[in-house]
């Protein structure tokens, strides 16, 4: 079980830790380069790099998987110093003689040259019950659409996004009122457990990959700040799902007296339409006025006094 693990974000850490805990041989971890973050522009390693280094694993941080360099000379010198650019990634990975690749929340598409390095293929944890919700925002879109059930899928990566055959799946009930970060975290934890159960059977030849029914595929997009603007003419439940799906990123917001008011948290009581003056079936719980810190909605109301709220 000679594995190369591709991952960057916090959601990938449970899978890496599960592989380590269960004794899988991880030859190397490929993750994103350190990035400049915060007001002080300090270099910060990806959560996967931190977990890999704590486990004593070799880490690669290529800016790209396809070419030898292509580094912009305008980048901060601290980034250039840490940029992994000493070789062509397919050759470097081939030299390790891997037989299986694992991709979890990596953020880069794995090119054909690298997919072909692995005799047992490349497996991926996808946080939906494929073929539903392919693409970059499966959890957000499921919540936005009011789904109560989704799932985690172990699939074999091919040249198309979320298109490959399925090795294993498990269903997941979305907790009432859960926001997308919680749902995403729980799906990847579920997927990590399913992954370590699936790999031995896959390597032993006991699993026949099942092609997806591509005629039933649904697709998601990457959401932007503009997608978070609330249309108050919509039913309360739809607005509630939008708030749950888009917080903390890209955020939900409205205009009030010419300024942006972020809507961070809400709850839904009985009723199907929004009525702030008559019982508020959509209950706003936490907001953030433009230029200020987040605060309970009731504190915000005390600050604006008895003015009539006209959200736009």
N, C-alpha and C positions, 0 to 999 in steps of 0.2 A: 504494500500500500504506500507507494512513493508519491506523495501528494505535493502539489504547489497550490497554495491558497491565495486567491485574489480577493481583496476586500479593503475598504477604507473607513466606512462610517461605523458609528457605535452599534448599529443594528447587526453588523457582521461579527462582533466580538463573541456573542454566545456560541456561534457555530465554530469559531476558531478554538474557543476554550473547550467545547464539547469534544472536538477532534483530539485535542491534546490530552484531555482527561481520559479518553477511551483508548489511548495508546496508538493512535494512527501516526505513521511516520510522515512528518511534514518537512520536506526538503528546503522550502523557502516560502516566504510571504511577500507578495507583490502588493504594494499599497501606494497611495498618492504621495507626492512630495510634501514636505513640511510647507505650511502656508503662513503668511503674515496675518496676524489677527489682533484685534483690540486697538485701542487708541495708541498704544506704544509700538504697534506693528512688530510684535514679538513672533519669532518662529515657533509654530506649534505643530507637533507631530499628530498624525491621524490616530484615532483610538485603536485601530488595528495594529499600527506600528508599535504603540505603547505596549499592547498586550503581547505582541510577538517578541519584543525585546525582553519583557519580563520572563518569558518562557525560554529565552536563549536561542531564538530562531533567527536564521539569516533573513534579512529584509532587503528588498529592492524597491526603489522609489522612482520609476521612470516617469518622465513627463508624458511620454508617448510610448506605445507598444510597437510602433511601426518603423520608426526611423532612428538613426544613430544619435542625432542631436536635434537640431531645429530649435535651439534655445534662443530666446530673444535677448540681445545684448542690453536691452533696456531694463531687464529685471533687476531687482535688488541684489547686490553682490552676495548677500547672505543666502539668498535662494540659489544663486549660481554655485556657491560653494558646496551646497548639499544636493545639487541636482545629480541624479545617477545618469551619467552619459558616457560611461567608459566602454560601451559596447552595444551591439545590436541585440535587443531583448530575445528574439527567438533563438539565437545562437547561445546566449547565456543560459536560457532555460533548458535547451536541449542538452547542454553539457552536464546537467544534473541528472539526466536519465529518468525523468518522471514517468509515471504511467497513468496518473489521474489528476485532473484539475478541478478545483472547487472555486466557484465564484459566488460571493455574497456581498451585496451592497458595495460594489466596487466603483461604479460611476463611469467606467470606460468600456466600450465595446471590445470584445476580444477578437482580434483579426484572425483570418483563416490560417495564416502562417503559424500562429500559436495554437489554435485549436487542433491542428494536425500533429502537434508534438506528442499528444497524449494517446497511447494505444487504447485506453479505456474511456477516452472522451473527457469532456468537461461538464460537470454538474453544477446546477444553480438552484438556490432557494428563491422561489418567487412568491411574494405575499398576496396571492389570490388563488382561487380555484380555477385554474386555467381550463379552457381557453378564455374565460371571462377576465376582463380587465388586464389586458396586456399593456405594456408601456411604462412610462415613468411615474405614474401616480395611482397605482391600483388601490391603495388603502383610502386615500383621500376621495377618489371618485366613488368608491363603494359607499362611504359614509355620506357623501354629497347626494347620492341617489337614494338614500334611506334604506340601504340593505341591512338586514339583521343577521345575515350569514355570509361568510366568505371562506377562505381557507389558505393553506400553505401547500405549495407544489414543489416536488423535487423533479427537475426536468434536465434533459440533456441539451446543452447549448449547441445551436447550429448557427449558420451565417445570418439568420433573420432574428429580429428581436422577439424574445418570448415565444418562439415558434416551434422549438424542438419537441421531441417525444417525451412523454411523461413516464417517470419511473415509480413515483409514489405521491399520494395526496392525502390530506387530512382536512376535515371541515372544522370551522371555528365560528362560534356564535359571538357576534359583536355585542359587548356589554352595553345595556341601555345607558345613554348619556356619555359614553366613552369618546374621548377626543383622539385624533389620528395618531398622535405619538404613542399613546398607550396601546392602541390596537396594533400599530406597526411593531412595537417592541414585543408584544405577546405573540404575534404571528412568527417573527423571526426566532423567538425562543422555541416555539412549537416546531418550526422548520428545522432547527438545529437538532432536536431530539429525533425527528424523522430522518434526518440526514445520516446520523451515526448508525441508525438501524438499517438504512437502505444500502450503504456502501458495501458491507461484506457480501450481501446477496448479489449486488450488481457485479462485483469483481469475480464472484464465484459462478457467474453465468445463470443465476437463478431468476433473473428478472427479464421479461421481454418488454422493451419500451413500447408504449402505446401512443401512436400518432394522435395528435390533437385533431378534433373536429373543427377544421379551420372555418367552416361555414357558420359556426356558432361563436366565433371570436368577437370580442368587443375590445375597444381600444381606448386608451387614456392619453391625456396630454399633460404637459408641464404647465402648471398654473402660475399666473403672474399676479402682481399687486392689483391690477385692474379687475381681475376676476373676483377679488375679495370685496368689491363695493356692494353694499347691500341694497337690494331693491325692496323697499318697504311695502310695495303693493303685493308681494308674494305671500303665500300662506305662512303662518308662523313656523310650521314644522319644516318647511323648506329653508327658511332663514336659519333656524336652529341647526339643521344639518350642515349648512354652509359654515356657520361659526365653528362647529365641531371639526369639520374637515380641514379648515384653513388656518387654524391656530395651533402653533405660533407662526407658521409660514404657509402662504405668503401674507396671512393676516386678513381679518375682515374689518371693514370700516364704513363710515358714513360721513356726510358733511353736516355740520351744525353751526349756524351763524358764520359761514364762510371758513370754518376751520375743520380739520380732520379730527374725527373722534373714532379711535379704534375700539371695536367691540371684541373683548377678549374671552369672556365666558358668559354663558346664558343657560337657562333651563326652560323646560317646556311644561306648562300646566295644561289643564283641560281646555280645549278650544282649538280651532283650526285657522283662525285669522288673527292678525296682529291688531291689538287695540290698547295703546298705552294708557288711555284714559279710563277704560272700562275693564279692569281686572287683570290686564296684561297676561294673556295666555302664554306669551313669550316673555320670560322674566330675565331682564338684563342683570348680570351679577357683577361683572368687572369690566371697566372701561379704561381707556388711556387718552386723555385730552392731548391735543397737539402741544408739544413742548413740555409735557409734564409726565410724572410717573404714573404707573397703573394704580387704580384705586377702586374700591367698591362702588357700584353704581349709586347706592344710596348716598355715599359721601359726595359724589359728583352732583347729585340732585340738590343737596344742601348748599353746595357752592354756587349753583346757578339760580337758587331761590325759587320764586314762583313763576318764573318765565315759562311760557309754553314751549315745549320742545318740538321743533320742526326739523326732523331729520330729512336730509336730501340725498 
